[in-house]
Amino acid sequence: MTNSKYREFSLHTRNEDIKNIGDKTFDVAIVGGGITGSGIANILSENSISAVLIEKNDFASGTSSGSSKLIHGGLRYLSGGHIVLVRELIKERNYLLKNLDIVKKIKFDVLTGKSQWNRHEIKFGLVLYSLLERKFKMPEFYSNNYRENSGVDGYFTYEDAMTDDSTMVIYNIASAYNNGTLCFNYLELSHFKEYNGYSVLTCFDKINKKDVIIKAKLIINATGPWANRVNKALGLPENAMMRLSKGVHIIFNRDYFNIKNALVFRSGIDKRQLFLIPRDHVIILGTTDTFVDSPDDFSVNNDDVEYLINSAKNLFPFVDKNDVIASYSGIRPLMGKGDNPGKISRDFKIVDYGNVITVFGGKLTDYRSAARKVLKIIKNKLKIEVKSRNMPYINYSRPDKDQVEFIISHECPVYVNDLLRRRLPVLIYDPENAENFKNENIDKLSGLIGD
Ligand SMILES: Cc1cc2nc3c(=O)[nH]c(=O)nc-3n(C[C@H](O)[C@H](O)[C@H](O)COP(=O)(O)OP(=O)(O)OC[C@H]3O[C@@H](n4cnc5c(N)ncnc54)[C@H](O)[C@@H]3O)c2cc1C
């Protein structure tokens, strides 16, 4: 039991909630506990629609903890002519900046010069970006030759936003749970059948090692890169437009690069756009963009690390792979054709298959737009009235003190790693201290299941 204003949401309540499901038929079952599924759970909970969310591993254990963690309008997408997408992303970014304390402003220096972007094109792009923000500002150019012979003549500075992707998922999940929506981690959809006009989902409870039956009128497939695989299990066709692309990030100590703002630069190998992003105790360098066949291909291999290191060498000749202190990767669910993953649109697509609605693709930044669009489809199918203006919002935040205890009883981590990787997440922003952190909190962590 806890004294906070929020409901207890822990391993204990998870197991109790599973026991109490009984014969209930939900209006909606959401499969997938990443940003897409958690945003949908949240907006349904705000509309008091009876729903349940199931996630096969921990919440945010898929792509939604493997992103660059930016809430951005996508300056780069302007060169592909995606003006409508950029306008929508900027609108969402501004809403999140204003309303969510885990979204903060971040300044980027975007480099220009022979090895980088054309100064006039960047200037034009930034003018357009600021017009789409409705805050016109003439971009200022700062000359700086960075390093002799590096082909850089200067940079422009602009502002976007950043967050922690997994914390954003957890906040949506906790918010939905507090509004009455059941959310289960470590519960995997394995089989499905239709019965008397509703769907019967057989799910495997990975903690208690037993099947759990969930009945629902509608299913939302929000499984990101696993969307085709889950649709197949639901007896639906695979969508040939869906492609998977792996993105790897590598992490260095904060003082390894002497930069104040985040840096947008072009790879010295193939001129792709890369970022260096200072965060807490570290600097994150990313990312790769390579097609993969399987959504489970999370591996960070030597080629990925070498590519990132060699891409940065033109500007930072001292970069060495032995100085990498951690790494992570995520799989982008993309919708489109072509041989170059970087050129495929980052927009999402919702496909209505009758009683299964699938969300393909999308970004962290516009998860609220996806949730509102799904809600509209549900409204028509269930023939109910709904509210969506300014939704979903987040009705949850952490206290400043005693966070570890609070998270254990309000955010349902099951394993120690759930806390260290996706709730705090020390393993990303202070990996060298993760062991100390564990030792210092050993008593509090004893409520969780090992690693
Ligand atoms: C390298 C990289 C960088 C990115 N950077 C940014 C960025 O800076 N800003 C931005 O806005 N976007 C960014 N994105 C995009 C964004 O991260 C993703 O589009 C988004 O996280 C996808 O979320 P999702 O919920 O759809 O998928 P996921 O987060 O993958 O969630 C799907 C979930 O479904 C679960 N699941 C699968 N099968 C089952 C089953 N059978 N039963 C139950 N659960 C199941 C999985 O375990 C998973 O947790 C980036 C993506 C990548 C890969």
The ligand as an SDF file (V2000), in Angstrom:
LIG
                    3D

 53 58  0  0  0  0  0  0  0  0999 V2000
   17.2070    4.5450  -34.0210 C   0  0  0  0  0  0  0  0  0  0  0  0
   15.8840    5.2380  -33.9150 C   0  0  0  0  0  0  0  0  0  0  0  0
   15.8470    6.5850  -33.6070 C   0  0  0  0  0  0  0  0  0  0  0  0
   14.6100    7.2270  -33.5060 C   0  0  0  0  0  0  0  0  0  0  0  0
   14.5910    8.5090  -33.0940 N   0  0  0  0  0  0  0  0  0  0  0  0
   13.4080    9.1420  -32.9250 C   0  0  0  0  0  0  0  0  0  0  0  0
   13.3710   10.4520  -32.3870 C   0  0  0  0  0  0  0  0  0  0  0  0
   14.4070   11.0160  -32.0040 O   0  0  0  0  0  0  0  0  0  0  0  0
   12.1740   11.0590  -32.2790 N   0  0  0  0  0  0  0  0  0  0  0  0
   11.0180   10.4500  -32.6590 C   0  0  0  0  0  0  0  0  0  0  0  0
    9.9630   11.0850  -32.5780 O   0  0  0  0  0  0  0  0  0  0  0  0
   11.0030    9.1750  -33.1190 N   0  0  0  0  0  0  0  0  0  0  0  0
   12.1730    8.5000  -33.2440 C   0  0  0  0  0  0  0  0  0  0  0  0
   12.1980    7.2090  -33.6810 N   0  0  0  0  0  0  0  0  0  0  0  0
   10.9290    6.5400  -34.0030 C   0  0  0  0  0  0  0  0  0  0  0  0
   10.2280    6.0260  -32.7490 C   0  0  0  0  0  0  0  0  0  0  0  0
   11.1410    5.6480  -31.7580 O   0  0  0  0  0  0  0  0  0  0  0  0
    9.3500    4.8240  -33.0770 C   0  0  0  0  0  0  0  0  0  0  0  0
    8.5910    5.0600  -34.2130 O   0  0  0  0  0  0  0  0  0  0  0  0
    8.4130    4.4790  -31.9410 C   0  0  0  0  0  0  0  0  0  0  0  0
    9.1490    4.2900  -30.7370 O   0  0  0  0  0  0  0  0  0  0  0  0
    7.6210    3.2200  -32.2660 C   0  0  0  0  0  0  0  0  0  0  0  0
    6.8130    2.9320  -31.1640 O   0  0  0  0  0  0  0  0  0  0  0  0
    5.7900    1.7400  -31.1840 P   0  0  0  0  0  0  0  0  0  0  0  0
    5.0330    1.7940  -29.9210 O   0  0  0  0  0  0  0  0  0  0  0  0
    5.0030    1.7890  -32.4460 O   0  0  0  0  0  0  0  0  0  0  0  0
    6.6990    0.4350  -31.2780 O   0  0  0  0  0  0  0  0  0  0  0  0
    7.5230   -0.2600  -30.0860 P   0  0  0  0  0  0  0  0  0  0  0  0
    8.0900    0.7210  -29.1570 O   0  0  0  0  0  0  0  0  0  0  0  0
    8.4680   -1.2170  -30.7120 O   0  0  0  0  0  0  0  0  0  0  0  0
    6.4110   -1.0540  -29.2850 O   0  0  0  0  0  0  0  0  0  0  0  0
    5.8210   -2.2470  -29.7690 C   0  0  0  0  0  0  0  0  0  0  0  0
    5.7160   -3.2020  -28.5980 C   0  0  0  0  0  0  0  0  0  0  0  0
    4.9280   -4.3390  -28.9900 O   0  0  0  0  0  0  0  0  0  0  0  0
    5.3700   -5.4210  -28.1990 C   0  0  0  0  0  0  0  0  0  0  0  0
    4.9060   -6.6800  -28.7930 N   0  0  0  0  0  0  0  0  0  0  0  0
    5.3390   -7.2520  -29.9380 C   0  0  0  0  0  0  0  0  0  0  0  0
    4.6920   -8.4360  -30.1260 N   0  0  0  0  0  0  0  0  0  0  0  0
    3.8350   -8.5990  -29.0910 C   0  0  0  0  0  0  0  0  0  0  0  0
    2.9330   -9.6330  -28.6950 C   0  0  0  0  0  0  0  0  0  0  0  0
    2.7740  -10.7530  -29.4270 N   0  0  0  0  0  0  0  0  0  0  0  0
    2.2120   -9.4990  -27.5450 N   0  0  0  0  0  0  0  0  0  0  0  0
    2.3700   -8.3630  -26.7710 C   0  0  0  0  0  0  0  0  0  0  0  0
    3.2420   -7.3800  -27.0910 N   0  0  0  0  0  0  0  0  0  0  0  0
    3.9700   -7.4820  -28.2310 C   0  0  0  0  0  0  0  0  0  0  0  0
    6.8910   -5.2590  -28.2250 C   0  0  0  0  0  0  0  0  0  0  0  0
    7.5210   -5.9540  -27.1530 O   0  0  0  0  0  0  0  0  0  0  0  0
    7.0610   -3.7500  -28.1290 C   0  0  0  0  0  0  0  0  0  0  0  0
    7.3330   -3.2830  -26.8130 O   0  0  0  0  0  0  0  0  0  0  0  0
   13.4000    6.5160  -33.7690 C   0  0  0  0  0  0  0  0  0  0  0  0
   13.4590    5.1520  -34.0680 C   0  0  0  0  0  0  0  0  0  0  0  0
   14.6820    4.5140  -34.1160 C   0  0  0  0  0  0  0  0  0  0  0  0
   14.7350    3.0370  -34.3600 C   0  0  0  0  0  0  0  0  0  0  0  0
  1  2  1  0
  2  3  1  0
  2 52  2  0
  3  4  2  0
  4  5  1  0
  4 50  1  0
  5  6  2  0
  6  7  1  0
  6 13  1  0
  7  8  2  0
  7  9  1  0
  9 10  1  0
 10 11  2  0
 10 12  1  0
 12 13  2  0
 13 14  1  0
 14 15  1  0
 14 50  1  0
 15 16  1  0
 16 17  1  0
 16 18  1  0
 18 19  1  0
 18 20  1  0
 20 21  1  0
 20 22  1  0
 22 23  1  0
 23 24  1  0
 24 25  2  0
 24 26  1  0
 24 27  1  0
 27 28  1  0
 28 29  2  0
 28 30  1  0
 28 31  1  0
 31 32  1  0
 32 33  1  0
 33 34  1  0
 33 48  1  0
 34 35  1  0
 35 36  1  0
 35 46  1  0
 36 37  1  0
 36 45  1  0
 37 38  2  0
 38 39  1  0
 39 40  1  0
 39 45  2  0
 40 41  1  0
 40 42  2  0
 42 43  1  0
 43 44  2  0
 44 45  1  0
 46 47  1  0
 46 48  1  0
 48 49  1  0
 50 51  2  0
 51 52  1  0
 52 53  1  0
M  END
$$$$
